[in-house]
Amino acid sequence: MRGREGGRAVESALLATLACHALAMVAMAAVLLPMMPGGSNPDDAARMAAIATHATAWRLGWLTWGITAVSDVALGIALVAWPRVPRGRAWAALGLVGAAVVPDQLAQVRWVTRGVELARAGDLAVYLAFERAVFVLTAAWAALLYTAASVAWCACFAAAGAWDRRLTRLSVPLFTLFAGASVAPLLPSSVHLPSWGVGAANAAGFIGLELWLLLLLDRVAHLARPDAPYGRYSPWRAPRRFRGAGLLDAVANSRGLHRLLALLPVPRFRSEIRDVVYVSYVVPAAKLEPLVPEGLVLQRLGPEGAWAMLTFLTYAHGHFGPSLAGPLRRLFSSPVQTNWRTYVRDPRTGREGIYFTTNAVTTRLHALGGRLMSEAPMHLLARGEVTRDGKGGMRVVVDPGEGSAPDATLELTPARAFTLEPPWDACFADARAMLAYCVPQDRAMTTEPWRGCTTREEIDLGIPLDACEPLEGKVVSRVAEAIVGDARPVCFRVARVDFLLRGEERDVWDT
């Protein structure tokens, strides 16, 4: 548990420093750069006058870099507290960060106090002499120490197992660039890089640093949430027919992007769904237990709780998009989606709901959005089809191509009535009792053990049981067969559903 908690602190620290560096870079570009040596204003006198005139903006701009320095120290402290990192490496990195902060903040404090006074005094020669001194302090000595601290961080994360080849390939040129930009102001005037060159090198370096921090966040998060055969962390593979499939894989499998985008609130989503085809199996509970995540328990059925239900449903969306889009939601696409679920209970709260073992949809935007901004185990289909013939028959195709989505082919025709054969009849008194269990599932649940909580997506469906039309026919699915074996399904259709995702909430575990 200590390792998990320490890893969570490192994740939070990486998120904080990622955000702080982004904010500081915006402040540099929008506020500070016209007043910096080598910046966008080559006229020294005009730069000095700008500082005198816009002293408040100058001070606020540098404040963002002060906050960034605090976030760097926080990351160093989190690494010291993380049991996966050797003590010597962690303390060395923290010491280098502390050593970098001292000249960095000293220079910045002097620039926003004494620097403003000199700029207002109007003596250009005196101001430029002062400027050169503080610029060397922050852009050379502090930057060199920050670069050394970053190299020490590389050693810490590598020792913790939060490293990969992408980080190695990025780190070598990135910190070589930072080191070169840091040394440049210390070289003799005959050979040193001009101020604008130092600024350009730092700008490129800080953009690379954001990517470096995101990749680190990805690797740290992967330690707490490794790949799994089912659920949100089952590996994504896009069908190869999609252009840029490899890039889609990298984005969708990124724990770092998911951690970052999951900070955003999940908006309310609506869709006018049509032709929902349910396929359900009742199987020995032992077959479904491995699908249930830590922190939830399987809902059991029948005598002595020997049975449990697996359902997959496939349907066509109707303009699936956020409610706040209003009438513009008509511009959103209507993909085919398939959801595969077991029925679970949270033993801490007693709440019941469903747990999605896998989901898939035919559009890249919906697939990536669901995958990265929520805990939904979304994948991308190569093709999906839900069609109805004139006699009420249904053809459903769930085609994963070469991707990681599930598969299914259904050829179904209307049935006169529901037939509950063994073991269904041991679990439900009649068909209506079966539908009352299977259909009104308005809560999707999963768990985040690394965070110590249960995540709930509250959904409004409002499906009347009388709207369920029995179907019979052929169901072929390699994924279903691997789970349920030769169990016989019960199938039915619901013609229309007004879908509303009301949002995502978390129940914190008491530990």
Secondary structure, DSSP 8 states (H G I E B T S, - for coil): -HHHHHHHHHHHHHHHHHHHHHHHHHHIIIIIGGGSTTSS---HHHHHHHHHHTHHHHHHHHHHHHHHHHHHHHHHHHHHH-TTS-HHHHHHHHHHHHHHHHHHHHHHHHHHTHHHHHHHHT-HHHHHHHHHHHHHIIIIIIHHHHHHHHHHHHHHHHHHT---HHHHHHHHHHHHHHHHHHHGGGS-TTTS--HHHHHHHHHHHHHHHHHHHHHHHHHHHHHHS---SSSTTS-----TTSTTHHHHHHHHT-HHHHHHHTTS----EEEEEEEEEEEEEEEEHHHHGGGS-TT-EE--BSGGG-EEEEEEEEEE-SS-EEGGGGGGGGGS---EEEEEEEEEE-TTT--EEEEEEEEEES-HHHHHHHHHHSS--EEE-SEEEEEE-TTS-EEEEEE-TTSSS--EEEEEEE-SS----TTHHHH-SSHHHHHHHHS---EEEEEETTTTEEEEEEEE----GGGEEEEEEEEE-HHHHHHHTT---EEEEEEEEEEEEEEEEEEE---
